[in-house]
Amino acid sequence: MKKIVIFASGSGTNAENVTKYFATSCTGNVVAVFTNNANAKVIDRAKKLNTPTVIFSKDDLNSGKTLQELSLFQPDLIVLAGFLLKFPENIIEAYPNQIVNIHPALLPKYGGKGMYGMHIHNAVVENNEKETGITIHYVNENYDEGNIIFQQCVVLSETDTPDDVAAKIHALEQKHFPEEIEKLLLNNF
């Protein structure tokens, strides 16, 4: 059984969804959730699912301490699910092509530092986009520039608000993220 470690900074809806999906899978399971936010709702979600949590600081992440803690779980795949810090090169080097992220836009549009969550949805509406979507991609040393694994788009209407866009993106994330993770585990590890 393949081991998945999730990194998240916020509410953890994607982390919870992925954890529940793999709770009944023969392919893999979530062995830990790492967060840089001691007040993140993802901690409560992980506890309810009996998933160990590791809370770390930005300094821990960049100093190598988080890499040491991560190595104790021996992950086959690291999944970023709403993780807001830039992922450090020491972890990327230790786990080449084993770190994936989900981005709530069709990259390369609306990627980069500061482009997450409602910032993206507001920009999509302000720019009168006709469609948006999700991108699942490998993580490299630059924000949102790793090789794309999967994209799925959704059509927008002229009356969609940023909240409407967020709801459409959330539905795509909930459906496709666990499925694409499972495909990666089956085909690459």
Buried (B, 14 or more C-beta within 10 A) or exposed (E): EBBBBBBBBBBBBBBBBBBBBBEEBEBBBBBBBBBBBEEBBBBEBBEEBEBEBBBBEEEBBBBEEBBEBBEEBEBBBBBBBBBBBBBBEBBBEBBEBBBBBBBBBBBEBBBEEEBBBEBBBBBBBEEEBEEBBBBBBBBBEEBBBBEBBBBBBBEBEEEBEBEBBBEBBBEBBBEBBBEBBBBBBEEEE
